[in-house]
Amino acid sequence: MYQSQQTLARLNSELTLKRQSLLTALTQSNNLAHHSLLLTLETSNPEHWLELAQKQLGSEYNELILRLEKLEAAICQIEIGQYGYCCDCEEKIDAQRLLADPANQRCRNCEPD
């Protein structure tokens, strides 16, 4: 149980940092649509940010959005008791893989190349 709480804290911490990175990037952008999105995000529940960002941001934000997506999915898996199991084949993900990146959603066999 302690390991799960520690992992959850680590994931939540990174999620908070990534959300702040998104806000910072939008603040520094010269794109007026980004400033409009920034205002929307600042007044929205952070749980809805991913959906809003996916709809309104270009490909230059893909890496950040994908990471946010993985973090949110891993946190959800912890909350429902499915953390550490591959989302495709449902086999256990090996511990070394999760230590390297606690947001991993797939085992080595199912990870797309």
Order of alpha helices (4+ residues) and beta strands (2+ residues): alpha-alpha-alpha-alpha-alpha
